[in-house]
Structures are given as C-alpha cells and as structure tokens.
Amino acid sequence: MSAVEVIEEINKLPVGDQREVFAFLARKILTYNSKEPKPWLGKKLSFDEACDVVFRENRELLNLLAK
C-alpha cells in the first residue's frame, strides 16, 4: 500500500480514530532516533531559529496537522 493510499484510508476514519493515528505518528516522530547529529543541540537559539528547527524537524507531523 502506498503512502497516498494510507492517507486516503486515514481520511475515511472517524475523527476519534484519526486523532489516535495522529497521536501515534507524533510519538513516532518524537522518538525517532536519527544517527546524524543535531547541529542545534546545545546552542541558544532565537525564537525565529527555534521555529525553523521545529518546522524542519517535524515536517511530517506539521503537514498532517495542516490538513
């Protein structure tokens, strides 16, 4: 099944079930262990820089939430 097909199936779910899917995806994204170092770790960031990091690091989740 392709990602587009999965998304179409999620869109057919009742709202409560969709929330469960989004919560699951959020947990997966937050606990994803990337092997590459995070260049922003340990740095003091401005608000704009922090926003850039959040949007860059959580693109999939934010795309889902934007729908």
C-alpha positions, -999 to +999 in steps of 0.1 A: +000+000+000+014+034-009+016+064+014-012+081-007-034+051-002-027+051+036-036+088+038-068+082+019-077+054+043-069+077+073-092+104+059-121+079+058-117+071+095-140+087+122-125+118+138-116+100+170-097+073+151-079+100+131-068+116+164-054+082+175-034+079+143-021+115+146-010+108+182+007+076+171+025+095+143+035+123+167+050+097+191+069+081+163+083+114+151+093+125+186+111+092+194+128+088+160+165+081+166+185+097+139+221+088+135+231+123+123+240+149+149+216+177+156+236+209+149+212+230+170+217+209+202+234+228+230+230+262+213+210+291+225+185+299+197+164+329+190+127+325+186+129+325+148+158+300+148+138+277+172+108+279+149+129+269+120+142+239+139+107+229+150+093+231+115+123+214+099+124+186+124+087+179+125+077+184+089+056+153+086+036+160+117+030+196+107+019+186+073-006+162+088-018+189+113-022+214+084-048+193+067 
